[in-house]
Amino acid sequence: MRNPHSNGNLRKLQADGGGEATEENGFVDGVILGLDGGATSTVCVCVPFFPFGDRFPEPLPILGRAVAGCTNRNSVGETAARDSLEHVISEALVQSGSDKSDVRGVCLGVSGVNHPSDQEKIENWIRDIFPSHVKVYVQNDAIVALASGTMGKLHGCVLIAGTGCIAYGFDEDGKEARASGGGPILGDWGSGYGIAAQALTAVIRAHDGRGPQTMLTSTILKALGLSSPDELIGWTYADPSWARIAALVPQVVSCAEAGDEISDKILVDAAEDLALSVKAVVQRLGLCGEDGTASFPVVMVGGVLNANQKWDIGKEVSKRINRYFPGAQTIIPKVEPAVGAALLAMNFLSS
């Protein structure tokens, strides 16, 4: 279905005041695509191109928005990741009433982009889709998440804790640093996967006598429709995808809220691990200044941090960050990371 805010070349897009879109009021020909590809799903938004990086309207007009599956090739493989990217881009363009020739730039934030070779491979996938004039930017998904809290500017630190987790930051000179983000095998225990995996481990340890009894046993078995902890082994390895395991985080939180000590310890340890990831990035970049009190943003993104439960993991992480760095200003973004990717693309194109 054609988006009512678009007419192909976007010159008739109406500004908030009702006037015709022109270069003077910020709208020009062309659109920007911003993508956020996490370990669970991929979101693509299509927005009009604004040439002035510090004059974005609020809220930013969204011409089209689409959702597809995971685009982390380390999790789902290259074929599935590429198919998801192509599908979500196509759907967002259809919704906006635009076509590929209208696109000025594409910015993708994709989990699993940890090396220039990762960037190059995904850039080539996207360049195969678009005409040669389209600028393509591929970043780790943490970078576009940071941009979602800073209106496209790369300064400060971002903490993502969803299915996976990572802390990433930039200083004013563009130097960057990261902590965590290596995936569940390499110790991302503050992630949704890490929290849920420890809960599953606690159930098995309680069952075979290596650990204390826990409310997690009955709660998780009920959620999964299983009758015995012995069945957890088959359930886990039938499909060990990160998102499937991480989906058990709400059960861990509910047990902690009900007073289960094992669940509470898992969440406390997760909060501490996430805060330590931020601490590592901030100290490596010197964001806190020489005396440790300088002000800087910490953007908090992800379902683990923003679940709004009584046992509030995000609040516990923020308390620990402020204990380390009194000048840290935690930010919950007003826009989603895909919009952050679009803002970042506009800043890149305008610089």
N, C-alpha and C positions, 0 to 999 in steps of 0.2 A: 504494500500500500504506500502511495506517495505521501511524503511528509508535507503537511500543509504549510510549513514554514520555508519550503524550498521550491524553486522553479527551474532547476537545471543549472543556470549560470549564476544564481544567487543574487543577481542585481535587484530583484524585486523583494528580497527579504526585508520585512518591515522591522524597523527599530522599535524600541520600547515606546518611544514617543509617537509612533504612528507614521513617521515620514519614510520616504523611500530610502533604501540602503544606498549609501555612497561612500567613496573613500574618505570624505570629510567626517562622517559619523562613525567610521570604524569598519564598516563592511566593505569588502572588495571581493572580486571574483575568486572562487576557489574554496576548497574545504581542507580541513586537517583531520586525520584519523589518529586517535589515541587508543592504544591497546594496553590492557593489563592482563598478563598471562600468568596466573598463579598455578599452584600444584593441584587445584581442584577444578577451576573453570577459567575461561578467558572472556573478557568484556572488551568490546570495541565501541567507541563513540565517534560520531562524525559531527564536527563543529565548524562554523564559518571561520575563515582565516582572518585574523586581525594582525595588522603589521606592527602595532605598537605593543611591545612586550609588557609594559607596565600600565597599560590602559584597558585591561580586560573588563568587560561589563560583568556585573554580578546580579543574578546568576548568569553564567555563560550559556548561551543558547545551545541546546542539544538538538541537532537535526535528525539524528538516527542513533539507535543504540541496539546492540545485539550481543548475545551470550552464546558461547560454544564450550566445548570440552577443554580439557587440560592441553596446554601447549608446551609443557616441559618435556623435552625429548628424552631426558634421563628417566622420566617416570613412565611415559606411555610409548616411547619409541618415535623415530623420525617420521614415519608415514602418518601415524595418527596425529602427531603434533602439527605437521604441515597441513593436513586436511582440515583440522580445526581452525587454523589461521585463515586459510582461504575461505572457509565457510563464514566465519564471523565478519571478515572484511566485506565480503559480498553482501551479506544481509544488512550490515549497517549502511552501506551505500544505497541499497534498494530502499530502505526506510527513509533515507534523506532525500530521495529523488535525484541523487547525483550519480555520475558515472566516473570511471577511473581517470578520465582526462581532466575532471574537475579537481582532482587531488593535488595539493601543493606539497604536502609532506606527510609522512607517516612516522610515528614514534611508537615503538613497542617496548614495553617493560616485561620481560619474560623471566620467570624463575628458571634457574639452571644455566643462566648466562654468566659464566665465571671466568672466561678467557677470551682473548681476541678471536680465536678460532671459532668459538661459539657464536660470537657476534657476526662474523663473516658468513657463516653457514646460513643463519636466519636472514641476514640482509639479502643474500642471494635468492632465498625463497621469495621474499617480498618483491625484489626487483623483477623477478619473472612475471609478477602479476601486473605491474604498473608500467606506464610509458616511461621513457628515460628521463624526463624532466622532473619526476617525483623524487624528492629528497627522502631518504630512509635513514632512520636512527634506531639502533637497537641497544637497549640498556638492560641491566639487571632490573627485575621488578621492584627492588627496593628503591631505586633511584626515582622512578615515577611516583612511587608512594610518597617519597620525600617532597617531590614537586607538588603533590596534591595538598600538602599542608603549608607550602611556602609560595603558592601562586606561580609555580614554574621556576623559582630561583633555587639554585643548588648551593645551599649553605645550611649547616647544622647536621643533625643526626635523625635518622628514621629507624624505628623499631617495628618490624613486622612480626606478628605471631598469629598465624592461622594454622593451616595444615603443616606448614614448615615455619621456620623463623630465621631472621637475619637482622643484624644491625649494620647500618651503612651511613657514612658521613662525608661531608666536604667542609674544608675550611675556606676562608675568603679568597685564598689564592688558587683554589681548585684542586688542592691535594685531597686525595680520598683514602678512606680506610674502611675496612669491614671486619666484622666478627660474627662467628657462627655462619649458618647458611650452607653448610656442607652436606646437609641431608641427615636422615635419621641414623644411618650407620656411623656417621662421624660426630655424633653427640649433640644434636640439636634438641636437648631435653626440655627446653622451654616451649617447644612447638606443640601444636595439637596432637601430632603423631607421638611426640615424646611423652606427653602427659598420659595419653591413652595406652601406649605401649607399657609404661610403668604400671598402670592400673591392671592390665592383663597379666603382667608378670606377678603382681601382688596376689591376684586370684589363684594363679597356679601354685605359687609358693605356699599360700595358706592351705590349699587343697592337699599338697603332698607333705606338709609338715615342716617345711623350711622357714615358714614365716607365720606371723600372727593372723588370726581370723579377721576378716574385714567385711563390711557391709557391701563392698564392691562386688562380692561374689554373687549374691542374690540379685543385686541391681543390674549388673551387666548380663547375667544369664537371662533375666526377664526381658531386657531390652532386645536381646538377640533371639529370643524364643528357643533357648537351649535348656536342657534339663540337668546337665552335669558339667563341672569344669573340664572333665576329660574331653568334652565336645569342642572346647575352645581351640584346641590344637588344630583340629580339622577345619574349623571356621576361619582361623587366622591364616592358614597357609593355602586355603582354597583360592584366596584373592588377597594377597598382602599389599594392595595399593595403599598409598599413604592416606588418601582422603577417607577411605573406608575405615581404617583404624582410627583416624582422628575424629571421626563422627561420634566416638564414645566419650568425648570430653564432657558433654552435659551430664552424663551419669557420674563422672568423677566429681564434678562441682556439686551435684545434688547430695552425694554421700558426704562430702566435706561440710556442707551446710547442715546436714543432719547430725554432725558430731563424730563422724568416722575419722579416727586419728591417722590411719594410713592414707586416706584420700587427702586430708589436710596437709600432711607432710609432702605429698607429691606436688600439690599446688604451691606450697611455700617454696619448695626447692625450685620449681619452675619459675616463679617470680624472681627469685634470687639469681637464677641463671640468666634470665632475660635482662635484668638490671646490670649484671656483670658484662654482658655483651655490649650494652650501651657505654658502660664505663671504659671498656677497652678502646672503643672507637674514639670517644671524647678525649681520652688521655693521649692517644697516638697523634691526634690532630691538634691538641692544645686548645680545643674549643672553650674550655673553662678559664683560659687565661693563666697567667703565672701564679696568681694567688688563689686560683680555683673557684672564684666567685663570678666570673664573667657570664653575661647573659647569652644564651643561644637556644634555638628551638630544638625540641625533640618531638618528632611527629610519630604518633602512635596509631598503628594500622593493624587490622586483622581481627577475626572473630574471637580469638582467645582473649584479646585485650578489651574488646568492646562488646562483651556479651551481656552487660548490664544485669548481672546476677548479684544475689546477696553476698556471696563469696566473690568479690570483684578482683580478678587477677590484674586488670589494668591499673586499678587504684593501688594495689600492693606494689606493682612495679614502679609506678610514679613516686610513691613514698620512698622507695629505695634509691631511685635516681636522684631525688631532691636531697636525700641524706648525703649522697656522694657529692653532688653539685648544686648548691643553693640557688645558683643563677639559671638552672635549666628551666625552660618554659615548655611544659608538655602541651601538645596540640592534638586535638582530635580533628582531622580534616573535615571541612564542610563539603568537599567534593570527593568523588571516588577516584582511585588511582588512575583509571583510564582517562579521566578528565585531566589529571596531573600530567599524563603522557602527552595529551594534546597541548596543554600549556607549555610544556617543555619544548615541544616541536616548534611552537610559535616563537619562543625565545631563541632557539637555535637559528631559525630562519631569519629572525630580525637582527641578529647580532652581526 
